[in-house]
Amino acid sequence: MDNEQVGGEPARGAEWFVPQWGPLRFRTFVGLLFLPYTGMVLSFVVIGSLLARHIYYGRVLAIVLVYFFGLGVAAHALDALGSKGVKPWGTVFSRSQLWWLALVSLAAAYGIAGYYMLRYVPLLWSIALLEGFFVFAYNLELFGGRFHTDGWFAFSWGALPVLAGYVMQTNRLAFSALLLAGAMALFSLVEIKVSRPYKVLKRQPDLAPEDRALLQRYETLLKCISLGVLLLGTGLLMGRLAG
């Protein structure tokens, strides 16, 4: 069976977070964004922002957009380019289109962040440079895949987004922000530890009943983790807005 496509569809086209309606390119693009997991990272950014005593909500929106473009679009486009041997989203988008999507999205992310870093939050440069490194090193599996590990995933897409949100508000670091970043990194670690065996099983064409049950269990865990973090971020934001 072709690893790139199954029955004319991308191999991951039947994922629970991919709409089963609309044109193939639309469904593939939505799938490429990994919206539940992108939503987790955007929630981490919001949670970090809300740790500040005084909230600039324009900056909350700005850093959310930065991570949506930088992670949600650019990093996932690069991840599709860096996949070795298996192209989970098939060939619906060409390599040149994925590169274009990644670079334009990164330009948007750094354009928004650059405005605030130059005017208000110069400390954010340190996080922006680290995230820029991981966007390429993790997703393209550079340096022999040395940075394509669960630990670096948790650090780059769990801890750093929390710190970015807090720094965007305060232009400083605090021990409380570091503790919160560690907590969100652990949530990310749980997600990636469940996601890897889930993807392996999902690629199998014929599963034994016990493997099918295990796949369902993994999927339920992924749904609970992503939805739980989304509700946490949304609840905290609503609480601050109401206060």
C-alpha positions in Angstrom: 0.0 0.0 0.0 1.3 3.5 -0.9 2.4 5.4 2.2 1.6 8.7 0.6 -2.1 8.1 -0.3 -4.8 5.7 0.6 -7.6 5.4 -1.9 -6.7 8.7 -3.5 -6.8 10.5 -0.1 -3.8 11.6 2.1 -2.9 8.9 4.5 -4.1 11.0 7.5 -7.2 12.3 5.7 -9.5 10.2 8.0 -8.1 11.8 11.2 -10.6 13.0 13.8 -9.4 16.6 13.4 -9.8 16.6 9.6 -13.2 17.7 8.2 -14.8 15.0 6.0 -16.5 17.6 3.8 -15.3 20.1 1.2 -12.7 19.9 -1.5 -9.6 17.7 -1.0 -7.2 20.7 -0.9 -9.3 22.4 1.8 -9.5 19.2 3.9 -5.8 18.6 3.5 -4.9 22.2 4.5 -7.1 22.0 7.7 -5.4 18.6 8.5 -2.0 20.1 7.9 -2.7 22.7 10.6 -3.2 20.0 13.3 -5.8 22.4 14.9 -6.2 20.6 18.2 -2.4 20.6 18.8 -2.0 24.1 17.4 -4.8 25.1 19.8 -2.8 23.6 22.7 0.1 25.8 21.9 -2.0 28.9 21.4 -3.5 28.1 24.8 0.0 27.9 26.3 0.6 31.4 25.0 -2.6 32.8 26.5 -1.9 31.1 29.8 1.5 32.6 30.0 0.1 36.0 29.1 -2.5 35.9 31.8 0.1 35.3 34.5 1.1 38.9 34.2 -0.5 41.3 36.7 -1.5 43.9 34.1 -2.8 42.5 30.7 -2.4 44.2 27.4 -5.0 42.4 25.4 -3.7 43.7 22.1 -0.4 42.0 22.9 -2.3 38.7 23.7 -3.9 38.8 20.3 -0.6 39.6 18.7 1.4 36.8 20.3 -1.4 34.3 19.5 -1.2 35.3 15.8 2.6 35.0 15.9 2.3 31.4 17.1 -0.6 30.6 14.8 1.5 31.6 11.7 4.8 30.4 13.1 3.7 27.0 14.5 0.2 26.4 13.1 1.1 27.1 9.5 4.9 27.4 9.0 6.1 24.6 11.3 3.6 22.1 10.1 4.3 22.9 6.5 8.0 22.3 7.2 7.1 19.1 9.1 5.4 17.8 5.9 8.6 18.7 4.0 10.8 17.0 6.6 8.9 13.7 6.8 11.3 11.0 5.7 9.8 8.1 3.7 6.2 8.8 4.7 4.2 11.8 3.4 1.2 11.7 5.6 -0.6 14.5 3.7 0.1 12.9 0.3 1.1 15.1 -2.6 -1.9 17.5 -2.5 0.6 20.3 -2.0 3.9 20.3 -3.8 7.2 20.9 -2.1 7.4 24.4 -3.6 3.9 25.2 -2.3 4.8 24.0 1.2 8.0 26.1 1.2 6.1 29.1 0.0 3.5 28.5 2.7 6.1 28.1 5.4 8.2 31.2 4.5 5.3 33.5 4.0 3.8 32.5 7.3 7.2 32.9 9.1 7.5 36.4 7.6 4.0 37.2 9.0 4.9 35.8 12.4 8.2 37.7 12.7 6.7 40.8 11.2 4.1 41.0 14.0 6.7 40.0 16.7 9.3 42.4 15.3 7.0 45.4 15.8 6.6 44.6 19.5 10.2 43.5 20.0 11.6 46.7 18.6 9.1 49.0 20.5 8.2 47.3 23.8 9.6 43.8 24.6 13.2 43.4 23.5 13.6 40.4 25.7 11.3 38.5 23.4 14.1 38.4 20.8 15.8 35.6 22.8 12.6 33.4 22.6 12.0 34.4 18.9 15.5 33.2 17.9 15.1 30.0 19.8 11.7 29.3 18.2 13.1 30.2 14.8 15.9 27.6 15.3 13.4 24.9 16.4 11.0 25.6 13.5 13.7 24.4 11.1 15.8 22.0 13.3 12.9 20.1 14.7 10.6 19.9 11.7 13.2 19.4 9.0 15.1 17.0 11.3 18.3 18.8 10.8 21.6 17.8 12.5 20.7 14.1 12.0 17.4 14.5 13.9 19.2 15.5 17.1 16.6 18.0 18.0 13.6 15.9 16.7 13.0 14.4 20.1 10.2 14.4 22.6 12.2 16.4 25.1 12.9 19.2 22.6 9.3 19.1 21.4 8.1 19.7 25.0 10.6 22.6 25.4 10.0 24.3 22.1 6.2 23.9 21.8 5.3 23.6 25.5 7.6 25.7 27.6 8.7 28.5 25.3 5.2 29.5 24.2 4.3 30.1 27.9 7.4 32.2 28.4 6.7 34.1 25.2 3.2 35.0 26.4 4.5 36.3 29.7 7.5 38.2 28.2 5.2 39.8 25.7 3.3 41.3 28.6 6.1 42.2 31.0 9.4 42.2 29.1 10.9 40.1 32.0 11.0 36.6 33.3 9.7 35.4 36.7 10.1 32.2 38.6 6.3 31.7 38.5 6.4 31.8 34.7 9.2 29.3 34.6 7.2 26.9 36.8 4.1 27.3 34.6 6.3 26.8 31.5 7.5 23.5 33.0 3.9 22.4 33.7 2.8 23.1 30.1 5.9 21.3 28.8 4.8 18.2 30.7 1.4 18.4 29.0 3.2 18.6 25.7 5.3 15.6 26.6 2.3 13.5 27.4 0.7 14.6 24.1 3.7 13.6 22.0 4.3 10.4 23.9 0.7 9.3 23.0 0.8 10.7 19.5 3.8 8.7 18.3 2.4 5.2 18.9 -1.0 6.5 17.7 0.4 7.5 14.4 2.2 4.1 14.0 -1.1 2.3 14.5 -3.0 4.7 12.3 -0.7 3.8 9.4 -1.4 0.1 9.6 -4.0 -1.1 7.0 -5.3 -4.0 8.9 -5.4 -4.0 12.7 -6.1 -6.8 15.1 -9.1 -6.2 17.4 -6.7 -5.5 20.4 -4.7 -3.0 18.3 -7.9 -1.3 17.1 -9.0 -0.9 20.8 -5.6 0.5 21.6 -5.8 3.0 18.7 -9.2 4.2 20.0 -7.7 4.6 23.5 -4.9 6.7 22.2 -7.3 8.8 20.2 -9.4 9.4 23.2 -6.4 10.5 25.3 -5.3 12.9 22.5 -8.8 14.4 22.4 -8.9 14.8 26.2 -5.4 16.4 26.4 -6.0 18.9 23.6 -9.5 19.8 24.7 -8.5 20.0 28.3 -5.7 22.5 27.6 -8.0 24.5 25.3 -10.7 24.8 28.0 -8.0 25.7 30.6 -6.8 28.6 28.5 -10.3 29.7 27.5 -11.5 29.6 31.1 -8.6 31.6 32.4 -9.1 34.2 29.7 -12.8 34.5 30.4 -12.1 34.9 34.1 -9.6 37.7 33.5 -12.0 39.5 31.1 -14.8 39.2 33.6 -12.7 40.5 36.4 
